[in-house]
Amino acid sequence: MKVSDILRVKGTALFTVHPESAIAAAVQTMADHDIGSLVVMEHGDLVGMLTFREVIKRISGNEGALGPARVRSVMDDHPLTCTPNTEVNEVRRMMLEKHTRYLPVLDGKTLIGVISFYDVAKAVLDAQSFENKMLKAYIRDWPVEDEAESSQPTL
C-alpha cells in the first residue's frame, strides 16, 4: 500500500498558514477545523509545519500564553515529507523513528496532502481487516474432501 492509497480514501483537504501569521490565528484555524497541524506555505512552497507540539512548546516556554509570536518563530522548518509513491511501511518507520505525527505529501515541489499517524494506522487496520475477512471466507469455503478419497493412501 502506498501513500496515494491513503490520500484517495482520506481526501486531499489542505489547511495552510503563512509563516508571518500570528500563532493565535493559526491555533484558531486548527481548533475550527479540528486538525492537529497546518502546513506553512510561502510563495507556493512548503517552508514548515506547525503542529500542536510546537504550539504547546510555545505556551510552555511563554508562561502559559501564546503571545504575539509569529508562526515562523515556532514552526518546524525542516519537516519530514513523503511522496504519493512512498510505501506505507516506510512511512510508519519514518514516523516512529522521528516521532512525527504529520507528514506533508509532496509530488515534486507540489503539496498534495498531509497524512497523519492516525491516517496510517487506520489504513493499515482496514487493510488487515479486509485480508482477515478474505481469509475467513476462503477457509469457510474450503472444499471438503470426499471421505473415500481421504482414506486412500497417496502414491
C-alpha positions as a printed Julia matrix, in Angstrom:
155×3 Matrix{Float64}:
   0.0     0.0    0.0
   1.22    3.48  -0.84
   0.57    6.98   0.47
  -1.54    7.68  -2.64
  -3.95    4.94  -1.46
  -4.39    6.7    1.88
  -5.0    10.06   0.2
  -7.54    8.5   -2.15
  -9.65    7.42   0.84
  -8.88   10.37   3.11
  -9.15   13.11   0.54
  -6.75   15.95  -0.05
  -8.24   18.76   2.04
  -5.37   21.07   2.98
  -5.1    23.73   5.61
  -2.16   26.08   5.3
  -0.81   29.12   7.05
   1.7    31.81   6.14
   4.87   31.98   8.29
   4.14   35.6    9.25
   0.65   34.77  10.57
   0.08   35.14  14.29
   0.24   31.85  16.18
  -3.09   32.68  17.82
  -4.76   32.83  14.38
  -3.15   29.53  13.39
  -4.35   27.88  16.61
  -7.85   29.19  15.93
  -7.78   27.64  12.44
  -6.65   24.31  13.92
  -9.46   24.44  16.5
 -12.1    25.47  13.95
 -11.27   22.54  11.68
 -10.4    20.02  14.44
  -6.95   19.39  12.99
  -3.57   18.92  14.62
  -1.37   20.56  12.04
  -1.04   23.29   9.46
   1.32   23.29   6.52
   3.33   26.52   6.42
   3.49   27.85   2.87
   5.31   30.86   1.45
   5.36   31.85  -2.23
   3.79   28.49  -3.11
   6.5    26.47  -1.36
   6.35   24.37   1.77
   8.56   26.09   4.34
   7.48   24.39   7.53
   4.92   22.56   9.6
   3.03   23.81  12.63
   1.6    21.12  14.88
   0.07   21.12  18.33
   3.51   20.01  19.59
   5.13   23.33  18.57
   2.15   25.27  19.96
   2.43   23.53  23.34
   6.18   24.19  23.45
   5.46   27.9   22.84
   2.8    28.03  25.56
   5.07   26.18  28.0
   8.0    28.49  27.33
   5.89   31.65  27.49
   4.28   31.33  30.94
   1.15   29.66  29.57
   0.39   32.22  26.84
   0.79   32.27  23.08
   1.75   35.92  23.0
   2.26   37.9   19.79
   4.67   35.39  18.21
   4.51   34.54  14.54
   4.24   31.04  13.09
   7.79   31.29  11.71
   9.23   31.53  15.24
   7.8    28.19  16.39
   7.24   26.08  13.26
   9.29   23.04  12.33
  11.27   24.5    9.42
  12.59   21.1    8.27
   9.53   18.85   8.3
   9.79   15.25   7.25
   7.93   14.68   3.96
   6.92   11.79   1.74
   5.66   11.27  -1.81
   2.48    9.62  -3.11
   4.63    6.6   -4.06
   6.12    6.1   -0.61
   5.2     2.7    0.81
   3.1     2.8    3.99
   5.59    0.61   5.86
   8.3     3.18   5.1
   6.01    5.96   6.35
   5.38    4.01   9.56
   9.14    3.58  10.07
   9.8     7.27   9.41
   7.04    8.43  11.75
   8.15    6.14  14.56
  11.86    6.95  14.23
  11.35   10.71  14.15
   8.29   10.87  16.47
   6.38   12.62  13.72
   2.6    12.66  13.7
   2.02   14.55  10.45
   3.71   14.23   7.06
   3.19   16.59   4.14
   2.9    14.67   0.87
   4.81   16.26  -1.99
   4.7    15.44  -5.67
   7.88   17.17  -6.74
   7.51   20.58  -5.11
   3.69   20.47  -5.18
   1.92   19.86  -1.88
  -0.89   17.35  -2.5
  -1.91   16.39   1.02
  -0.99   15.66   4.6
  -1.2    12.28   6.26
  -1.29   11.72   9.98
  -0.25    8.87  12.21
  -4.0     8.23  12.61
  -4.49    8.02   8.82
  -1.68    5.48   8.53
  -2.93    3.39  11.46
  -6.47    3.39  10.04
  -5.28    2.37   6.57
  -3.19   -0.5    7.97
  -6.07   -1.67  10.18
  -8.53   -1.5    7.27
  -6.15   -3.49   5.05
  -5.61   -6.11   7.74
  -9.35   -6.36   8.42
 -10.04   -6.86   4.72
  -7.34   -9.52   4.46
  -8.69  -11.24   7.58
 -12.21  -11.24   6.14
 -10.97  -12.68   2.85
  -9.01  -15.43   4.62
 -12.03  -16.36   6.75
 -14.22  -16.52   3.65
 -11.62  -18.68   1.93
 -11.4   -21.05   4.88
 -15.19  -21.22   5.21
 -15.48  -22.17   1.52
 -12.63  -24.71   1.68
 -13.65  -27.74  -0.38
 -14.42  -30.77   1.73
 -12.56  -33.92   0.64
 -14.56  -37.0   -0.13
 -14.11  -39.45   2.79
 -13.32  -42.34   0.45
 -10.59  -40.29  -1.26
  -9.04  -39.16   2.02
  -8.7   -42.74   3.33
  -6.8   -43.91   0.21
  -3.01  -43.82   0.53
  -1.32  -41.37  -1.79
   1.14  -42.94  -4.24
